[in-house]
Amino acid sequence: MRKTTLIGLLVGATVALGCGAGAGQNASGGSDGGAKAADKTAKVGEAVRDGKFEFTVQQVKCGVPQVGTDLVGKKAQGQFCLVTVQVKNIGKEAQSFSDISQKAFGADKTKYSADSGAGLYANSDGATLFNQINPGNQVTGVLVFDVPATATLAKLELHDSPFSGGVEVALS
């Protein structure tokens, strides 16, 4: 019984530490005591930082019905919004970038997740899906969001990890 309790406590402590790993980082990568990462909202074309990454949204294109080809591709349930983003590692060690950490928000504040499956077809080199980026290096790729045909994206929330505070980029 004691062994089971000890194992449970160790697992719980490990999970708690892992969940809070990025909570104390602000947009410039410093500690902020757990406060929201950034109060400033960037615009398309402006560089913005979260943790060890600097993001620049270059282009947003919605209304795309399919990515890939007719033979090998994916059709949108509604419409695809393709977001071209440059990600630069501004840290001192390699950092992984994943599209699943990125969120989009509609004008009505509805939150959308990236569609990794569609991202495979929109990025022939896989640059945004799960890529290790060395310090000083950058990748440019396309984040894909499958949103209702009537939806309009208002902003993005970009993260250097699932646990970071994130930074906002206004799309309108």
C-alpha positions in Angstrom: 0.0 0.0 0.0 2.8 2.4 0.9 4.6 1.6 -2.3 1.5 2.4 -4.4 0.9 5.7 -2.5 4.6 6.7 -3.0 4.4 5.9 -6.8 1.2 7.9 -7.0 2.7 10.9 -5.3 5.8 10.8 -7.6 3.7 10.6 -10.7 1.5 13.4 -9.5 4.5 15.6 -8.7 6.1 14.9 -12.1 2.8 15.9 -13.9 2.5 19.0 -11.9 6.0 20.1 -12.6 5.6 19.3 -16.3 2.4 21.3 -16.6 4.0 24.4 -15.0 7.2 24.2 -17.0 6.5 27.2 -19.3 4.1 29.1 -17.0 6.7 31.5 -15.7 8.0 32.8 -19.1 6.9 36.1 -20.6 7.0 37.1 -24.3 10.7 38.0 -24.1 11.6 34.7 -22.5 12.1 36.0 -19.0 10.3 35.2 -15.8 7.1 37.1 -15.0 5.9 35.2 -11.9 3.2 33.4 -13.9 1.3 36.4 -15.3 -0.1 36.4 -18.9 2.7 36.3 -21.5 2.0 39.5 -23.5 -0.5 42.3 -23.3 0.5 43.7 -26.7 -1.3 42.3 -29.8 0.8 42.2 -33.0 -0.4 42.6 -36.5 0.3 40.6 -39.7 3.9 41.3 -40.7 5.1 42.2 -37.2 7.5 40.0 -35.2 6.3 38.9 -31.8 8.0 36.6 -29.2 6.8 33.9 -26.9 9.5 32.1 -24.9 12.3 30.9 -27.2 10.4 31.7 -30.5 9.9 34.8 -32.6 6.9 34.5 -34.8 6.0 36.6 -37.9 2.7 35.9 -39.6 3.2 36.7 -43.2 -0.1 35.9 -44.8 -3.6 34.6 -44.1 -5.8 33.1 -46.8 -9.3 31.7 -46.0 -11.9 30.1 -48.3 -9.6 27.3 -49.4 -11.8 24.1 -50.0 -8.9 21.6 -50.2 -5.2 21.2 -49.7 -3.0 18.8 -51.6 -4.2 17.4 -54.9 -7.4 15.6 -56.0 -5.7 12.3 -55.6 -3.7 12.9 -52.5 -5.1 15.7 -50.3 -7.7 16.7 -47.8 -11.0 18.5 -48.2 -12.2 21.0 -45.6 -15.2 20.3 -43.5 -16.0 24.0 -43.9 -13.1 26.1 -45.3 -9.4 26.0 -44.7 -7.6 29.1 -43.5 -4.0 28.9 -44.4 -1.6 31.0 -42.2 1.9 31.4 -43.5 4.2 31.9 -40.4 7.9 32.3 -40.0 9.3 30.8 -36.7 12.7 31.8 -35.5 14.5 30.2 -32.5 15.8 33.1 -30.4 17.0 30.9 -27.6 20.4 29.2 -26.8 19.4 25.6 -27.5 17.2 23.6 -30.0 13.5 24.0 -29.5 10.6 22.0 -31.0 7.8 23.7 -32.9 4.4 22.0 -33.2 1.3 23.2 -35.0 -0.9 21.6 -32.3 0.2 24.3 -29.8 -1.2 27.1 -32.1 -4.8 28.4 -31.9 -7.0 30.6 -34.0 -10.0 32.6 -32.8 -13.1 33.6 -34.8 -14.7 37.1 -34.7 -17.2 35.5 -32.2 -14.3 34.3 -30.0 -14.7 30.7 -31.0 -11.4 28.8 -30.6 -10.0 26.6 -33.4 -7.2 24.1 -33.4 -4.7 23.6 -36.2 -5.5 20.6 -38.5 -2.2 18.6 -38.5 -3.5 16.2 -41.2 -4.2 19.0 -43.6 -0.9 20.6 -42.6 0.9 17.6 -44.1 -0.5 18.4 -47.5 0.0 22.2 -47.2 3.7 21.8 -46.1 5.6 19.4 -48.4 8.6 19.7 -46.1 6.7 19.4 -42.8 8.1 22.7 -41.6 5.3 23.6 -39.2 4.2 20.2 -37.9 6.8 19.1 -35.5 10.2 20.5 -36.2 13.3 20.9 -34.1 14.7 24.4 -34.8 18.3 25.1 -33.7 19.3 28.5 -32.2 19.4 31.3 -34.8 17.6 29.2 -37.4 14.1 29.8 -38.7 11.4 27.9 -40.7 8.5 29.2 -42.7 5.5 27.1 -43.1 1.7 27.0 -43.3 -0.6 26.5 -40.3 -4.0 25.1 -41.5 -7.3 25.7 -39.6 -10.5 24.0 -40.7 -13.3 26.5 -39.8 -17.0 26.8 -40.8 -17.6 28.3 -44.2 -19.2 31.3 -42.6 -16.5 31.9 -40.0 -14.0 34.8 -40.1 -10.7 34.5 -38.2 -9.9 37.5 -36.0 -6.7 36.5 -34.2 -4.1 33.9 -33.7 -2.6 32.7 -30.4 1.0 31.5 -31.0 3.0 29.4 -28.5 6.5 28.2 -28.2 5.2 25.2 -26.3 1.8 23.9 -25.1 2.6 25.4 -21.6 3.6 28.9 -22.6 1.4 32.0 -22.2 1.4 32.6 -25.9 1.2 35.8 -27.9 -1.6 37.2 -30.0 -1.6 38.3 -33.6 -4.6 40.3 -34.9 -5.7 39.3 -38.4 -8.1 42.2 -39.1 
